[in-house]
């Protein structure tokens, strides 16, 4: 398991334990099943955010991509 996958798994398990199995998406708030889980930087790295666990949250892959698509500046 890669370091990123291990971090995602640990965060997911911690949240699931705290919220009795329900892991809400940081973006939309709906439950995220383990296969759909990605890590989202709360404060984007482009704005000085780190990859420390305190700046990471679980989100759906689609929500993660949609959020970043909105922040890309047009040409």
Buried (B, 14 or more C-beta within 10 A) or exposed (E): EEEEEEBBEEBBEEBBEEEEEEBBBBBBEEBBEEEBBBBBBEEEEEEEBEEEEEBBBBBBBEBBEEBEEEEEEEE
